[in-house]
Amino acid sequence: MTRIRKAVIPVAGLGTRFLPATKAQPKEMLPLVDKPVIQHVVEEAIRAGVEHLVLVTGRGKQAIENHFDVAYELEDTLRRRGKQSDLDQIQGITHLAQFAYVRQGEPLGLGHAVLCARHAIGDEPFALLLGDDVFDERDSALEALIAAFHATGKSVVGVQEVLEDHVSRYGIVNAPKDHENAWDVTAIVEKPTPEKAPSRWAVVGRYVLTPRVFEHLAHLEPGVGGEYQLTDALARLAQEGQLVAAPIPAKRYDTGDKLEYLKANVEFALKRADLREAFAAYLKDLAVTL
């Protein structure tokens, strides 16, 4: 079975939910403590064995490219000041993987963003990671999908069960009674109302896709707002019997939601050995005063 060597990460969104913070910087560069969200996503892909990352960018996203590029002036300053640990950290970011950048000229939807990466991916299966969802690195996330792909040879969507009143926020797939392992997807609906949802199993921003998806994306008709929806292409894969759902066991942080983003910062800080004790004490004191 072909190894998953490449991944696509769409980062062309405007990030309007975080204005004014995202007026002049990409939403993907917002930090979880002191590491940008996009770096967490990139590191997840690398832990799963991905070597080549294709970032689909748009206007105003230069900061993302700069973050993963060499910073000569900064490195020289750190070197002269004897800050070796900081220098090692900065240089490590540059050498995380091989990066390529593809421009999405118009904001025509997630399906269009993925299609923009077609020539960079070529004729091989690839991972797709959306930047809003960050997973706890202590558990398997993308690795679970890659395992399902190797077991079935089919495209895979990563899913987690959500509350009934949250199904309208996600693409929802059907689910059999026994869903401990991956199962065939026979229905996938984009943001259904609770009464029309086939289950409460939501697609949560992680995929492993065969190149067949590009054929469907290339022949899609634009949907609402003139956008091309990835879900429509996935529905066609499901009709062909070529799509499975795999539960993701790792805890998910929805960094595209303000409240969830704040929660993620708290939890990521509490995971840090250098911050845990002092920050936990601060939170206890704060809880008493509120």
Secondary structure, DSSP 8 states (H G I E B T S, - for coil): -----EEEEE-----GGGTTTTSSS-GGG-EETTEEHHHHHHHHHHHTT--EEEEEE-TT-HHHHHHTS--HHHHHHHHHTT-HHHHHHHHHHHTSSEEEEEE--S---HHHHHHHTHHHH-SS-EEEE-TTEEE-TTS-SHHHHHHHHHHH-SEEEEEEE--GGGGGGSEEE---S--SS-EE---EEES--GGG-S-SEEEEEEEEE-THHHHHHHT----GGG---HHHHHHHHHHTT-EEEEE--S-EEETTSHHHHHHHHHHHHHT-TTTHHHHHHHHHHHHHH-
